[in-house]
Structure formats: structure tokens, C-alpha cells
């Protein structure tokens, strides 16, 4: 019985897009990397490119909620050592 494609392998749509980009000689990641380094480019555009590429080097953090015993709020006590 088939269980689909192996984990981590590209799906059909991704494979088609990768082949099309390769055929056209397009490199979106390289383009964004060049844009980040282009000091003449719009600052907001450079920031957006950097933000987009950052997800490939540093995964986004997930929000977590802390609760105390019995789902009560956590109480923090800050102690200063002088």
C-alpha cells in the first residue's frame, strides 16, 4: 500500500515551479540576497527581502503561554543582588 511521497521530498507543484525557474535561469533567493546588499535600492524593499530570507536561516519562534500549577497564572519575583 502506497503512503504518498517520502517526508521532505518536494510535492508535484513545487517540483514544477523549481523546474520552470531553472529553465528560465531565475534565482529568487539569489535575487533577494543581491537586493539586500544593494545600497541604492529602497530601504523598505531591502528590509522585506531580508525578512523573507531570514526564515531560511532562523526559524520563526512560536508563542507559548506559561501557566502555573492548576492552570493558574505564573507569579514572577525579581530579586536584585547588590
C-alpha positions in Angstrom: 0.0 0.0 0.0 1.4 3.4 -1.0 1.7 6.1 1.7 2.4 9.0 -0.6 5.7 10.8 -1.1 8.6 10.4 1.4 8.8 13.1 4.1 10.8 16.1 3.0 10.5 15.4 -0.8 9.0 18.2 -2.9 5.4 17.9 -3.9 4.4 17.9 -7.6 3.6 21.7 -7.6 6.9 22.6 -6.0 8.8 20.4 -8.5 7.1 22.0 -11.4 7.9 25.5 -10.1 11.5 24.6 -9.5 12.0 23.2 -13.0 10.3 26.3 -14.5 12.6 28.7 -12.6 15.7 26.6 -13.5 14.6 26.6 -17.2 14.3 30.4 -17.2 17.5 30.9 -15.2 15.6 32.6 -12.4 17.0 32.5 -8.9 14.6 34.2 -6.5 16.7 33.6 -3.4 19.8 35.0 -5.1 17.9 38.0 -6.4 16.7 38.8 -2.8 20.2 38.3 -1.4 21.5 40.8 -4.1 18.7 43.2 -3.3 19.6 43.2 0.4 23.2 44.3 -0.4 22.1 46.9 -2.9 22.5 50.2 -1.1 20.8 52.1 -3.9 17.6 50.1 -3.5 14.6 51.3 -1.5 15.3 50.6 2.2 11.8 49.1 2.9 12.3 46.8 -0.1 15.7 45.7 1.2 14.2 45.1 4.7 11.3 43.0 3.2 13.8 40.8 1.3 15.9 40.3 4.4 12.8 39.4 6.4 11.8 36.9 3.8 15.2 35.3 3.6 15.6 35.2 7.4 13.2 32.4 7.7 15.6 30.1 5.9 18.4 30.7 8.5 16.4 31.3 11.7 13.0 29.6 12.1 10.2 31.7 13.4 9.6 31.4 17.1 6.2 30.2 18.3 4.4 32.0 21.1 4.0 30.0 24.3 1.7 30.6 27.2 3.1 30.0 30.7 0.7 28.8 33.4 1.3 27.8 36.9 0.1 24.9 38.9 -3.6 24.1 38.2 -3.6 26.5 35.2 -3.2 29.5 37.5 -1.1 32.5 36.3 2.6 32.3 36.9 4.0 34.7 39.5 7.4 36.1 38.9 9.6 37.5 41.7 12.6 39.6 40.7 15.4 39.6 43.2 18.2 42.1 42.9 21.5 41.1 44.3 23.5 44.1 45.4 
